[in-house]
Amino acid sequence: MAILPYYVANLNIEATYATITGQFGEYPNLCFVDTLDNVKSLGIRTGQHVGDLFGSLSEENIARITRQNNRKISIVIGNPPYNANQQNENDNNKNREYAEIDSRIKDTYIKQSTAQKTKLYDMYARFFRWASDRMHDDGVLAFITNRSFIDSRTFDGFRRCVAQDFAEIYVVDLGGDVRANPKLSGTKHNVFGIQTGVAISFMVKKRALKSSYIFYARRPEMDTAEDKLAFLGSTSAAQIQYEQITPDKSANWVNLTDNDWDSLIPVADKRTKASTAKGQEKAIFKLFSLGVVTNRDEWVYSCDDTQLEKKVGFLIDSYNPDRDKFSKLRHKSVSIDKLNTNIKWTRAVKRDLNSGKIYTYDRDLRSSSDYRPFTKKRLYFSGQLNEMVYQVPHLFGPSAGQNIGICYVAEDRALFSALAVTEIPNKDFFMPSAAQVLSRSYYSASNGKQDNITDWALKQFEKRYGKTKAKPITKDAIFHYVYGVLHDPTYREKYAQNLKREFPRLPFYPDFWSWADWGDKLMRLHIGFETVDPWPLARVETPDPRARAAGVAAKPILKSLPNDGIIKLDSETTLTGIPPEAFAYRLGNRSGLDWILDQYKEKTPKDPTIREKFNTYRFADYKEKVIDLIARVTRVSVETMAIASAMKEAKR
């Protein structure tokens, strides 16, 4: 809370009143209070309830809050903040918790959601919840907010709830979501000049109307901010041409599908994951997980163990003195300005600090990680220094390289993709979309290695394709079948909209073994990318006189020119003869080759301590490795596209 906006709001109201009436009048109703703290009046419409209000600075202010809480509120207008996450924990600007509102969100929006991962404690979702509960049985909620509630899977429960809470809902979708459409520019296409898409909502409560009607209007995707503002300035809400929406059973409002998706066999679901008996399992895989989230990649990832040990050792040596300093204050929250800002403080590390945990370096925690497509790094895989490990320890066992997993895009900000991995995957494997991972086996502390493909799935495949002794369907074959179908171009095209918001489901194609064989070939190709025969690329060397005269390495470029079939590595070396198919093989929003180029660029570390003390990476040290890797991934890409082309001709 800040006092300045309070005074500015007061001045604006009084100045506007004076302009209209020609006389000054004091506005006696503005309250200095955190709205989300003012919860005692929720759900009871009227009553003298104030509660423990932060910022109730005077008796007059308390009287104003009490007076407001006594009133029936029929209109709530707002432009609440949109931030779901703090970008840097050291900024100490994290969204605070609101116990009452967050509890309501958990009992409503989240309870009715089917999403695996939810960010429904975003500030604007909190204000929707507060306003919905505060309003009278007749009234209007008018908000300008992030547009993600319209089509994000994590907001499916929210959409169900508002359809129950309100009789009429009108949404004007202004678009401008730069993250969803890289062709857009925040400054050019967004009404606020930001990257987050924007929508205007009018949600109407009517006691006499029990059914819910939803109306939707969308501005053209490529409209500029000026176009949108001109439209809003010249059009009343009643003049807008709305489309009436009938949500589907998954609470989707837009991009509705009409296909056989619901009849397909689920690859994974939350109920099977949570089941305690085999009879409750109704999906192909038992366990699945997001990849690991470290919240400090620059600290716990490295190209080699030596550098990794130095960084993690520095981090631990910086943490432990603060732990000693605050050992007597475990019951108190720690102020960031009193901590050593040389390291990355996150929620989990602060919690360990408050509880007095000592950190020690353990060489056995060093592991290999599939960090991005065709890029492995060394990882310090620690429950202390990795913010969220999810189910990854169960999927990849006590040591790396003991399992095979399938990473796939789990959000709609990148094209649906799948890639086999053998090492611990990172959640941002398909950046910017999150990556879910399905593994062939999983590991239990009590029972050791377990089959992650369910008996139920085996029965479904045997029922569909029959049981034969000559060539029985096995769980390995089912694993390969899954991988094959997830690469089918026809499948991806037909179910593109479903794959943006749900876990995959699979059809039973007529020829099981063709698809299992394709999946097997693809899997061997993808996990063996470092050992396949390199594609015969031509290497063109053109000396850089400036670099040589200065006695320094050639300037890194690492840029692909797909139309020309070349990659410029640096100011001296160019690779030519790269076939178009190599660039056509895409994983998320990049080709496999472009993922490699992106990961081996020289980038200025974001963390100031890493930038100052550990910024030793130079492309020149890895140049020959990258050339070899590009040649091999070119082979992988071309052969993958050949298999995908053959899939298009298969009977379905």
Secondary structure as UniProt FT lines:
FT   HELIX           3..21
FT   HELIX           35..37
FT   TURN            40..44
FT   TURN            54..55
FT   HELIX           59..69
FT   STRAND          75..78
FT   HELIX           89..91
FT   HELIX           99..105
FT   HELIX           106..110
FT   TURN            111..112
FT   TURN            120..121
FT   HELIX           123..134
FT   STRAND          139..146
FT   HELIX           147..150
FT   HELIX           153..155
FT   HELIX           156..165
FT   STRAND          168..173
FT   TURN            178..180
FT   TURN            182..183
FT   HELIX           186..189
FT   TURN            191..192
FT   STRAND          198..205
FT   TURN            207..208
FT   STRAND          213..218
FT   TURN            221..222
FT   HELIX           225..234
FT   HELIX           237..239
FT   STRAND          243..245
FT   TURN            249..250
FT   HELIX           261..263
FT   STRAND          265..266
FT   HELIX           270..274
FT   HELIX           278..280
FT   STRAND          289..290
FT   STRAND          292..293
FT   HELIX           297..300
FT   STRAND          301..302
FT   HELIX           305..325
FT   HELIX           327..329
FT   TURN            330..331
FT   HELIX           336..338
FT   TURN            341..342
FT   HELIX           347..355
FT   HELIX           363..365
FT   STRAND          366..372
FT   TURN            373..374
FT   STRAND          375..380
FT   TURN            383..385
FT   TURN            390..391
FT   HELIX           392..396
FT   TURN            400..401
FT   STRAND          405..409
FT   TURN            412..413
FT   STRAND          418..421
FT   STRAND          424..426
FT   TURN            427..429
FT   TURN            431..432
FT   STRAND          435..439
FT   STRAND          441..444
FT   TURN            445..447
FT   STRAND          448..451
FT   HELIX           455..465
FT   HELIX           475..486
FT   HELIX           489..494
FT   HELIX           496..499
FT   TURN            500..501
FT   STRAND          505..506
FT   HELIX           512..527
FT   TURN            528..531
FT   STRAND          538..541
FT   HELIX           545..550
FT   STRAND          556..561
FT   HELIX           562..564
FT   STRAND          566..570
FT   STRAND          573..576
FT   HELIX           580..584
FT   STRAND          586..587
FT   TURN            588..589
FT   STRAND          590..591
FT   HELIX           592..599
FT   HELIX           608..613
FT   HELIX           619..622
FT   HELIX           623..648
//
